[in-house]
């Protein structure tokens, strides 16, 4: 109370954002994860290669799956994509065109 008897509201706490679709103590996250880290390519042959990566620094929730995208040439073509990759940080690409340059990137979904 103030000196004149009025009730004074104190400072507000920081907001805690909660989504009403929460269940079992897991919070749904509206932010996307940061990109996978340290992508490397190994075991390169004329028609196949292995892609490896590390998880994102900021997952922003439970990670559901990764996908590897790859495109040949200058990258102006539509990239092909792997199926959803769960419980692995490696994917082996096969059926590639011999002696062709590919651009490869990995995404993650939460």
N, CA, C and O atoms as CSV, one atom per row, in Angstrom:
chain,resi,resn,atom,element,x,y,z
A,1,UNK,N,N,0.844,-1.176,0.000
A,1,UNK,CA,C,0.000,0.000,0.000
A,1,UNK,C,C,0.885,1.233,0.000
A,1,UNK,O,O,1.981,1.237,0.560
A,2,UNK,N,N,0.385,2.276,-0.639
A,2,UNK,CA,C,1.110,3.541,-0.645
A,2,UNK,C,C,0.860,4.276,0.666
A,2,UNK,O,O,0.081,3.821,1.503
A,3,UNK,N,N,1.513,5.395,0.835
A,3,UNK,CA,C,1.357,6.173,2.067
A,3,UNK,C,C,-0.076,6.663,2.264
A,3,UNK,O,O,-0.502,6.893,3.395
A,4,UNK,N,N,-0.823,6.824,1.164
A,4,UNK,CA,C,-2.194,7.313,1.306
A,4,UNK,C,C,-3.214,6.177,1.345
A,4,UNK,O,O,-4.415,6.436,1.274
A,5,UNK,N,N,-2.752,4.885,1.459
A,5,UNK,CA,C,-3.649,3.756,1.610
A,5,UNK,C,C,-4.078,3.089,0.314
A,5,UNK,O,O,-4.813,2.103,0.365
A,6,UNK,N,N,-3.646,3.587,-0.868
A,6,UNK,CA,C,-4.012,2.979,-2.146
A,6,UNK,C,C,-3.188,1.719,-2.381
A,6,UNK,O,O,-2.027,1.639,-1.979
A,7,UNK,N,N,-3.801,0.739,-3.034
A,7,UNK,CA,C,-3.089,-0.487,-3.408
A,7,UNK,C,C,-2.244,-0.187,-4.628
A,7,UNK,O,O,-2.737,0.378,-5.604
A,8,UNK,N,N,-0.967,-0.561,-4.582
A,8,UNK,CA,C,-0.030,-0.298,-5.682
A,8,UNK,C,C,0.379,-1.624,-6.307
A,8,UNK,O,O,0.824,-2.541,-5.616
A,9,UNK,N,N,0.222,-1.712,-7.617
A,9,UNK,CA,C,0.616,-2.926,-8.339
A,9,UNK,C,C,2.122,-2.900,-8.551
A,9,UNK,O,O,2.681,-1.882,-8.960
A,10,UNK,N,N,2.790,-4.041,-8.266
A,10,UNK,CA,C,4.229,-4.142,-8.456
A,10,UNK,C,C,4.585,-4.397,-9.910
A,10,UNK,O,O,3.710,-4.436,-10.775
A,11,UNK,N,N,5.865,-4.568,-10.173
A,11,UNK,CA,C,6.337,-4.828,-11.525
A,11,UNK,C,C,5.873,-6.192,-11.996
A,11,UNK,O,O,5.707,-7.118,-11.202
A,12,UNK,N,N,5.665,-6.301,-13.298
A,12,UNK,CA,C,5.225,-7.571,-13.902
A,12,UNK,C,C,6.409,-8.523,-14.039
A,12,UNK,O,O,7.543,-8.098,-14.257
A,13,UNK,N,N,6.127,-9.799,-13.908
A,13,UNK,CA,C,7.157,-10.805,-14.161
A,13,UNK,C,C,7.323,-10.966,-15.669
A,13,UNK,O,O,6.518,-10.448,-16.443
A,14,UNK,N,N,8.347,-11.672,-16.080
A,14,UNK,CA,C,8.502,-12.012,-17.488
A,14,UNK,C,C,7.373,-12.944,-17.898
A,14,UNK,O,O,6.925,-13.768,-17.100
A,15,UNK,N,N,6.912,-12.820,-19.135
A,15,UNK,CA,C,5.821,-13.658,-19.636
A,15,UNK,C,C,6.335,-15.073,-19.892
A,15,UNK,O,O,7.487,-15.264,-20.282
A,16,UNK,N,N,5.485,-16.042,-19.671
A,16,UNK,CA,C,5.764,-17.423,-20.009
A,16,UNK,C,C,4.744,-17.834,-21.062
A,16,UNK,O,O,3.553,-17.930,-20.768
A,17,UNK,N,N,5.197,-18.074,-22.270
A,17,UNK,CA,C,4.295,-18.400,-23.362
A,17,UNK,C,C,4.031,-19.900,-23.362
A,17,UNK,O,O,4.964,-20.703,-23.356
A,18,UNK,N,N,2.765,-20.266,-23.368
A,18,UNK,CA,C,2.372,-21.671,-23.337
A,18,UNK,C,C,1.340,-21.902,-24.419
A,18,UNK,O,O,0.413,-21.109,-24.583
A,19,UNK,N,N,1.499,-22.990,-25.160
A,19,UNK,CA,C,0.537,-23.352,-26.188
A,19,UNK,C,C,-0.468,-24.316,-25.575
A,19,UNK,O,O,-0.070,-25.251,-24.879
A,20,UNK,N,N,-1.750,-24.116,-25.812
A,20,UNK,CA,C,-2.780,-24.946,-25.189
A,20,UNK,C,C,-2.807,-26.366,-25.732
A,20,UNK,O,O,-3.603,-27.179,-25.262
A,21,UNK,N,N,-1.968,-26.689,-26.699
A,21,UNK,CA,C,-1.921,-28.064,-27.197
A,21,UNK,C,C,-0.863,-28.890,-26.470
A,21,UNK,O,O,-0.540,-29.998,-26.900
A,22,UNK,N,N,-0.319,-28.361,-25.372
A,22,UNK,CA,C,0.673,-29.116,-24.607
A,22,UNK,C,C,0.080,-30.412,-24.067
A,22,UNK,O,O,-1.114,-30.503,-23.782
A,23,UNK,N,N,0.947,-31.408,-23.937
A,23,UNK,CA,C,0.530,-32.677,-23.352
A,23,UNK,C,C,1.735,-33.318,-22.687
A,23,UNK,O,O,2.871,-33.094,-23.104
A,24,UNK,N,N,1.497,-34.101,-21.672
A,24,UNK,CA,C,2.529,-34.882,-20.979
A,24,UNK,C,C,3.778,-34.072,-20.651
A,24,UNK,O,O,4.885,-34.610,-20.652
A,25,UNK,N,N,3.610,-32.806,-20.377
A,25,UNK,CA,C,4.754,-32.002,-19.996
A,25,UNK,C,C,5.629,-31.566,-21.146
A,25,UNK,O,O,6.634,-30.895,-20.913
A,26,UNK,N,N,5.298,-31.912,-22.378
A,26,UNK,CA,C,6.081,-31.487,-23.535
A,26,UNK,C,C,5.422,-30.270,-24.147
A,26,UNK,O,O,4.215,-30.267,-24.390
A,27,UNK,N,N,6.205,-29.239,-24.395
A,27,UNK,CA,C,5.670,-28.005,-24.947
A,27,UNK,C,C,5.853,-27.996,-26.462
A,27,UNK,O,O,6.951,-28.251,-26.956
A,28,UNK,N,N,4.788,-27.706,-27.195
A,28,UNK,CA,C,4.890,-27.538,-28.637
A,28,UNK,C,C,5.724,-26.286,-28.898
A,28,UNK,O,O,5.579,-25.290,-28.189
A,29,UNK,N,N,6.571,-26.324,-29.877
A,29,UNK,CA,C,7.452,-25.204,-30.134
A,29,UNK,C,C,7.129,-24.596,-31.489
A,29,UNK,O,O,7.003,-25.311,-32.484
A,30,UNK,N,N,6.997,-23.296,-31.526
A,30,UNK,CA,C,6.652,-22.625,-32.773
A,30,UNK,C,C,7.891,-22.131,-33.512
A,30,UNK,O,O,7.765,-21.565,-34.598
A,31,UNK,N,N,9.079,-22.330,-32.955
A,31,UNK,CA,C,10.296,-21.890,-33.612
A,31,UNK,C,C,10.957,-23.056,-34.327
A,31,UNK,O,O,10.948,-24.186,-33.838
A,32,UNK,N,N,11.526,-22.772,-35.485
A,32,UNK,CA,C,12.213,-23.813,-36.238
A,32,UNK,C,C,13.594,-24.047,-35.637
A,32,UNK,O,O,14.164,-23.148,-35.018
A,33,UNK,N,N,14.132,-25.247,-35.818
A,33,UNK,CA,C,15.475,-25.521,-35.306
A,33,UNK,C,C,16.530,-24.810,-36.156
A,33,UNK,O,O,16.280,-24.463,-37.311
A,34,UNK,N,N,17.702,-24.601,-35.573
A,34,UNK,CA,C,18.823,-24.095,-36.362
A,34,UNK,C,C,19.271,-25.229,-37.297
A,34,UNK,O,O,18.880,-26.378,-37.093
A,35,UNK,N,N,20.077,-24.927,-38.306
A,35,UNK,CA,C,20.446,-25.968,-39.274
A,35,UNK,C,C,21.359,-27.041,-38.678
A,35,UNK,O,O,22.065,-26.788,-37.702
A,36,UNK,N,N,21.343,-28.230,-39.263
A,36,UNK,CA,C,22.306,-29.257,-38.858
A,36,UNK,C,C,23.734,-28.726,-39.037
A,36,UNK,O,O,23.982,-27.852,-39.867
A,37,UNK,N,N,24.657,-29.264,-38.252
A,37,UNK,CA,C,26.034,-28.768,-38.224
A,37,UNK,C,C,27.013,-29.772,-38.830
A,37,UNK,O,O,26.734,-30.968,-38.910
A,38,UNK,N,N,28.154,-29.258,-39.252
A,38,UNK,CA,C,29.315,-30.071,-39.660
A,38,UNK,C,C,28.945,-31.144,-40.688
A,38,UNK,O,O,29.201,-32.328,-40.469
A,39,UNK,N,N,28.354,-30.740,-41.790
A,39,UNK,CA,C,27.996,-31.691,-42.847
A,39,UNK,C,C,29.268,-32.119,-43.566
A,39,UNK,O,O,30.057,-31.285,-44.009
A,40,UNK,N,N,29.454,-33.434,-43.675
A,40,UNK,CA,C,30.617,-33.977,-44.380
A,40,UNK,C,C,30.152,-35.026,-45.378
A,40,UNK,O,O,29.084,-35.621,-45.234
A,41,UNK,N,N,30.976,-35.234,-46.385
A,41,UNK,CA,C,30.705,-36.235,-47.412
A,41,UNK,C,C,31.898,-37.183,-47.449
A,41,UNK,O,O,33.049,-36.747,-47.430
A,42,UNK,N,N,31.616,-38.483,-47.504
A,42,UNK,CA,C,32.684,-39.476,-47.546
A,42,UNK,C,C,32.257,-40.645,-48.427
A,42,UNK,O,O,31.146,-40.665,-48.956
A,43,UNK,N,N,33.142,-41.605,-48.574
A,43,UNK,CA,C,32.878,-42.825,-49.360
A,43,UNK,C,C,32.351,-42.483,-50.752
A,43,UNK,O,O,31.388,-43.091,-51.219
A,44,UNK,N,N,32.977,-41.516,-51.410
A,44,UNK,CA,C,32.514,-41.053,-52.721
A,44,UNK,C,C,32.973,-42.018,-53.807
A,44,UNK,O,O,34.160,-42.321,-53.928
A,45,UNK,N,N,32.007,-42.496,-54.597
A,45,UNK,CA,C,32.305,-43.270,-55.813
A,45,UNK,C,C,31.701,-42.499,-56.981
A,45,UNK,O,O,31.202,-41.390,-56.790
A,46,UNK,N,N,31.737,-43.059,-58.172
A,46,UNK,CA,C,31.177,-42.353,-59.327
A,46,UNK,C,C,29.653,-42.264,-59.262
A,46,UNK,O,O,29.063,-41.431,-59.949
A,47,UNK,N,N,28.995,-43.111,-58.444
A,47,UNK,CA,C,27.529,-43.114,-58.407
A,47,UNK,C,C,26.926,-43.066,-57.003
A,47,UNK,O,O,25.708,-43.168,-56.856
A,48,UNK,N,N,27.761,-42.912,-55.968
A,48,UNK,CA,C,27.213,-42.900,-54.605
A,48,UNK,C,C,28.116,-42.107,-53.666
A,48,UNK,O,O,29.269,-41.821,-53.989
A,49,UNK,N,N,27.577,-41.757,-52.501
A,49,UNK,CA,C,28.351,-41.076,-51.463
A,49,UNK,C,C,27.583,-41.165,-50.152
A,49,UNK,O,O,26.390,-41.467,-50.135
A,50,UNK,N,N,28.284,-40.898,-49.055
A,50,UNK,CA,C,27.668,-40.905,-47.734
A,50,UNK,C,C,27.728,-39.496,-47.157
A,50,UNK,O,O,28.776,-38.851,-47.177
A,51,UNK,N,N,26.594,-39.027,-46.643
A,51,UNK,CA,C,26.496,-37.711,-46.016
A,51,UNK,C,C,26.355,-37.916,-44.512
A,51,UNK,O,O,25.556,-38.739,-44.064
A,52,UNK,N,N,27.139,-37.160,-43.730
A,52,UNK,CA,C,27.053,-37.197,-42.266
A,52,UNK,C,C,26.888,-35.772,-41.755
A,52,UNK,O,O,27.334,-34.820,-42.394
A,53,UNK,N,N,26.245,-35.632,-40.601
A,53,UNK,CA,C,26.044,-34.315,-39.992
A,53,UNK,C,C,25.889,-34.466,-38.501
A,53,UNK,O,O,25.756,-35.572,-37.976
A,54,UNK,N,N,25.909,-33.328,-37.826
A,54,UNK,CA,C,25.679,-33.262,-36.383
A,54,UNK,C,C,24.353,-32.534,-36.155
A,54,UNK,O,O,23.915,-31.764,-37.011
A,55,UNK,N,N,23.712,-32.772,-35.007
A,55,UNK,CA,C,22.435,-32.111,-34.717
A,55,UNK,C,C,22.584,-30.595,-34.660
A,55,UNK,O,O,23.691,-30.081,-34.498
A,56,UNK,N,N,21.470,-29.880,-34.793
A,56,UNK,CA,C,21.530,-28.422,-34.705
A,56,UNK,C,C,21.934,-27.956,-33.303
A,56,UNK,O,O,21.691,-28.650,-32.316
A,57,UNK,N,N,22.542,-26.796,-33.229
A,57,UNK,CA,C,22.927,-26.228,-31.943
A,57,UNK,C,C,21.682,-25.890,-31.125
A,57,UNK,O,O,21.647,-26.124,-29.917
A,58,UNK,N,N,20.658,-25.336,-31.786
A,58,UNK,CA,C,19.401,-24.968,-31.123
A,58,UNK,C,C,18.252,-25.768,-31.722
A,58,UNK,O,O,17.679,-25.348,-32.727
A,59,UNK,N,N,17.898,-26.915,-31.132
A,59,UNK,CA,C,16.827,-27.730,-31.697
A,59,UNK,C,C,15.442,-27.100,-31.574
A,59,UNK,O,O,14.559,-27.393,-32.381
A,60,UNK,N,N,15.238,-26.233,-30.570
A,60,UNK,CA,C,13.938,-25.580,-30.355
A,60,UNK,C,C,12.785,-26.584,-30.294
A,60,UNK,O,O,11.731,-26.365,-30.893
A,61,UNK,N,N,12.985,-27.659,-29.585
A,61,UNK,CA,C,11.954,-28.684,-29.421
A,61,UNK,C,C,12.508,-30.058,-29.747
A,61,UNK,O,O,13.713,-30.219,-29.940
A,62,UNK,N,N,11.633,-31.046,-29.808
A,62,UNK,CA,C,12.036,-32.408,-30.143
A,62,UNK,C,C,12.219,-32.522,-31.647
A,62,UNK,O,O,11.330,-32.152,-32.414
A,63,UNK,N,N,13.359,-33.029,-32.068
A,63,UNK,CA,C,13.631,-33.207,-33.491
A,63,UNK,C,C,12.885,-34.426,-34.004
A,63,UNK,O,O,12.963,-35.496,-33.401
A,64,UNK,N,N,12.159,-34.279,-35.117
A,64,UNK,CA,C,11.378,-35.385,-35.673
A,64,UNK,C,C,12.134,-36.142,-36.753
A,64,UNK,O,O,12.186,-37.371,-36.735
A,65,UNK,N,N,12.725,-35.404,-37.702
A,65,UNK,CA,C,13.459,-36.081,-38.771
A,65,UNK,C,C,14.355,-35.096,-39.517
A,65,UNK,O,O,14.200,-33.877,-39.432
A,66,UNK,N,N,15.311,-35.689,-40.262
A,66,UNK,CA,C,16.195,-34.939,-41.153
A,66,UNK,C,C,15.835,-35.301,-42.582
A,66,UNK,O,O,15.213,-36.335,-42.828
A,67,UNK,N,N,16.225,-34.450,-43.525
A,67,UNK,CA,C,16.143,-34.764,-44.948
A,67,UNK,C,C,17.414,-34.262,-45.614
A,67,UNK,O,O,17.929,-33.194,-45.283
A,68,UNK,N,N,17.910,-35.054,-46.561
A,68,UNK,CA,C,19.063,-34.664,-47.361
A,68,UNK,C,C,18.536,-34.258,-48.734
A,68,UNK,O,O,17.795,-35.007,-49.371
A,69,UNK,N,N,18.921,-33.076,-49.180
A,69,UNK,CA,C,18.557,-32.592,-50.512
A,69,UNK,C,C,19.816,-32.562,-51.351
A,69,UNK,O,O,20.887,-32.207,-50.859
A,70,UNK,N,N,19.693,-32.935,-52.627
A,70,UNK,CA,C,20.854,-32.931,-53.500
A,70,UNK,C,C,20.420,-32.566,-54.917
A,70,UNK,O,O,19.364,-32.971,-55.403
A,71,UNK,N,N,21.277,-31.791,-55.546
A,71,UNK,CA,C,20.994,-31.301,-56.895
A,71,UNK,C,C,22.302,-31.296,-57.676
A,71,UNK,O,O,23.356,-30.974,-57.129
A,72,UNK,N,N,22.234,-31.651,-58.949
A,72,UNK,CA,C,23.442,-31.682,-59.763
A,72,UNK,C,C,23.613,-30.364,-60.514
A,72,UNK,O,O,22.665,-29.596,-60.686
A,73,UNK,N,N,24.826,-30.127,-60.948
A,73,UNK,CA,C,25.110,-28.944,-61.753
A,73,UNK,C,C,25.164,-27.679,-60.926
A,73,UNK,O,O,25.637,-27.677,-59.790
A,74,UNK,N,N,24.671,-26.602,-61.517
A,74,UNK,CA,C,24.783,-25.270,-60.915
A,74,UNK,C,C,23.830,-25.040,-59.762
A,74,UNK,O,O,23.928,-24.013,-59.090
A,75,UNK,N,N,22.909,-25.961,-59.508
A,75,UNK,CA,C,21.955,-25.795,-58.425
A,75,UNK,C,C,20.665,-25.148,-58.872
A,75,UNK,O,O,19.775,-24.916,-58.053
A,76,UNK,N,N,20.544,-24.846,-60.174
A,76,UNK,CA,C,19.317,-24.214,-60.669
A,76,UNK,C,C,18.214,-25.248,-60.921
A,76,UNK,O,O,17.065,-24.883,-61.169
A,77,UNK,N,N,18.561,-26.524,-60.858
A,77,UNK,CA,C,17.572,-27.583,-61.033
A,77,UNK,C,C,16.821,-27.813,-59.721
A,77,UNK,O,O,17.266,-27.368,-58.663
A,78,UNK,N,N,15.698,-28.498,-59.790
A,78,UNK,CA,C,14.942,-28.836,-58.582
A,78,UNK,C,C,15.685,-29.928,-57.827
A,78,UNK,O,O,16.015,-30.958,-58.413
A,79,UNK,N,N,15.956,-29.728,-56.534
A,79,UNK,CA,C,16.701,-30.747,-55.793
A,79,UNK,C,C,15.856,-31.997,-55.538
A,79,UNK,O,O,14.640,-31.923,-55.360
A,80,UNK,N,N,16.532,-33.135,-55.525
A,80,UNK,CA,C,15.898,-34.386,-55.098
A,80,UNK,C,C,16.021,-34.438,-53.590
A,80,UNK,O,O,16.886,-33.775,-53.018
A,81,UNK,N,N,15.169,-35.216,-52.935
A,81,UNK,CA,C,15.228,-35.297,-51.479
A,81,UNK,C,C,15.161,-36.736,-51.009
A,81,UNK,O,O,14.553,-37.596,-51.645
A,82,UNK,N,N,15.798,-36.967,-49.886
A,82,UNK,CA,C,15.774,-38.291,-49.262
A,82,UNK,C,C,14.431,-38.484,-48.570
A,82,UNK,O,O,13.682,-37.524,-48.387
A,83,UNK,N,N,14.127,-39.709,-48.187
A,83,UNK,CA,C,12.976,-39.900,-47.294
A,83,UNK,C,C,13.308,-39.304,-45.921
A,83,UNK,O,O,14.441,-38.886,-45.682
A,84,UNK,N,N,12.337,-39.265,-45.036
A,84,UNK,CA,C,12.574,-38.777,-43.676
A,84,UNK,C,C,13.579,-39.685,-42.987
A,84,UNK,O,O,13.437,-40.908,-43.004
A,85,UNK,N,N,14.588,-39.085,-42.385
A,85,UNK,CA,C,15.651,-39.835,-41.717
A,85,UNK,C,C,15.480,-39.646,-40.217
A,85,UNK,O,O,15.657,-38.545,-39.696
A,86,UNK,N,N,15.137,-40.723,-39.534
A,86,UNK,CA,C,14.925,-40.674,-38.085
A,86,UNK,C,C,16.004,-41.507,-37.408
A,86,UNK,O,O,16.426,-42.531,-37.944
A,87,UNK,N,N,16.443,-41.083,-36.258
A,87,UNK,CA,C,17.391,-41.845,-35.443
A,87,UNK,C,C,18.710,-42.128,-36.150
A,87,UNK,O,O,19.339,-43.155,-35.896
A,88,UNK,N,N,19.136,-41.228,-37.036
A,88,UNK,CA,C,20.417,-41.395,-37.712
A,88,UNK,C,C,20.963,-40.029,-38.093
A,88,UNK,O,O,20.204,-39.092,-38.343
A,89,UNK,N,N,22.273,-39.927,-38.135
A,89,UNK,CA,C,22.950,-38.707,-38.576
A,89,UNK,C,C,23.777,-38.992,-39.822
A,89,UNK,O,O,24.772,-38.320,-40.090
A,90,UNK,N,N,23.345,-40.011,-40.586
A,90,UNK,CA,C,24.049,-40.458,-41.784
A,90,UNK,C,C,23.028,-40.854,-42.845
A,90,UNK,O,O,21.969,-41.395,-42.528
A,91,UNK,N,N,23.354,-40.580,-44.108
A,91,UNK,CA,C,22.508,-41.054,-45.204
A,91,UNK,C,C,23.403,-41.396,-46.388
A,91,UNK,O,O,24.315,-40.639,-46.720
A,92,UNK,N,N,23.142,-42.536,-47.024
A,92,UNK,CA,C,23.926,-42.987,-48.169
A,92,UNK,C,C,23.129,-42.720,-49.447
A,92,UNK,O,O,22.061,-43.297,-49.649
A,93,UNK,N,N,23.648,-41.849,-50.300
A,93,UNK,CA,C,23.016,-41.538,-51.585
A,93,UNK,C,C,23.544,-42.489,-52.646
A,93,UNK,O,O,24.753,-42.690,-52.762
A,94,UNK,N,N,22.643,-43.068,-53.413
A,94,UNK,CA,C,23.033,-43.972,-54.495
A,94,UNK,C,C,22.323,-43.548,-55.778
A,94,UNK,O,O,21.432,-42.699,-55.749
A,95,UNK,N,N,22.715,-44.133,-56.885
A,95,UNK,CA,C,22.076,-43.845,-58.168
A,95,UNK,C,C,22.416,-42.478,-58.721
A,95,UNK,O,O,21.668,-41.930,-59.530
A,96,UNK,N,N,23.540,-41.920,-58.292
A,96,UNK,CA,C,23.954,-40.613,-58.785
A,96,UNK,C,C,24.535,-40.729,-60.190
A,96,UNK,O,O,25.026,-41.788,-60.580
A,97,UNK,N,N,24.479,-39.649,-60.939
A,97,UNK,CA,C,25.044,-39.627,-62.285
A,97,UNK,C,C,26.567,-39.612,-62.180
A,97,UNK,O,O,27.125,-38.776,-61.469
A,98,UNK,N,N,27.250,-40.526,-62.877
A,98,UNK,CA,C,28.709,-40.597,-62.757
A,98,UNK,C,C,29.400,-39.281,-63.136
A,98,UNK,O,O,29.005,-38.597,-64.080
A,99,UNK,N,N,30.437,-38.956,-62.373
A,99,UNK,CA,C,31.338,-37.837,-62.637
A,99,UNK,C,C,30.593,-36.506,-62.793
A,99,UNK,O,O,30.847,-35.737,-63.720
A,100,UNK,N,N,29.670,-36.257,-61.865
A,100,UNK,CA,C,28.849,-35.042,-61.873
A,100,UNK,C,C,29.005,-34.324,-60.542
A,100,UNK,O,O,29.083,-34.972,-59.499
A,101,UNK,N,N,29.052,-33.004,-60.561
A,101,UNK,CA,C,29.094,-32.212,-59.329
A,101,UNK,C,C,27.693,-32.109,-58.739
A,101,UNK,O,O,26.721,-31.879,-59.458
A,102,UNK,N,N,27.598,-32.283,-57.419
A,102,UNK,CA,C,26.326,-32.175,-56.708
A,102,UNK,C,C,26.439,-31.154,-55.584
A,102,UNK,O,O,27.478,-31.046,-54.933
A,103,UNK,N,N,25.366,-30.412,-55.364
A,103,UNK,CA,C,25.233,-29.579,-54.175
A,103,UNK,C,C,24.343,-30.338,-53.212
A,103,UNK,O,O,23.288,-30.842,-53.599
A,104,UNK,N,N,24.764,-30.422,-51.953
A,104,UNK,CA,C,24.043,-31.234,-50.958
A,104,UNK,C,C,23.784,-30.383,-49.722
A,104,UNK,O,O,24.672,-29.670,-49.255
A,105,UNK,N,N,22.572,-30.457,-49.197
A,105,UNK,CA,C,22.289,-29.809,-47.927
A,105,UNK,C,C,21.327,-30.661,-47.110
A,105,UNK,O,O,20.607,-31.502,-47.647
A,106,UNK,N,N,21.328,-30.427,-45.806
A,106,UNK,CA,C,20.542,-31.224,-44.878
A,106,UNK,C,C,19.620,-30.276,-44.101
A,106,UNK,O,O,20.041,-29.200,-43.676
A,107,UNK,N,N,18.363,-30.685,-43.922
A,107,UNK,CA,C,17.419,-29.917,-43.103
A,107,UNK,C,C,16.934,-30.787,-41.959
A,107,UNK,O,O,17.054,-32.011,-41.993
A,108,UNK,N,N,16.385,-30.137,-40.951
A,108,UNK,CA,C,15.810,-30.851,-39.809
A,108,UNK,C,C,14.448,-30.254,-39.508
A,108,UNK,O,O,14.234,-29.053,-39.673
A,109,UNK,N,N,13.519,-31.110,-39.061
A,109,UNK,CA,C,12.167,-30.682,-38.729
A,109,UNK,C,C,11.883,-31.039,-37.287
A,109,UNK,O,O,12.221,-32.132,-36.832
A,110,UNK,N,N,11.252,-30.106,-36.557
A,110,UNK,CA,C,10.856,-30.405,-35.176
A,110,UNK,C,C,9.362,-30.406,-35.052
A,110,UNK,O,O,8.833,-30.637,-33.965
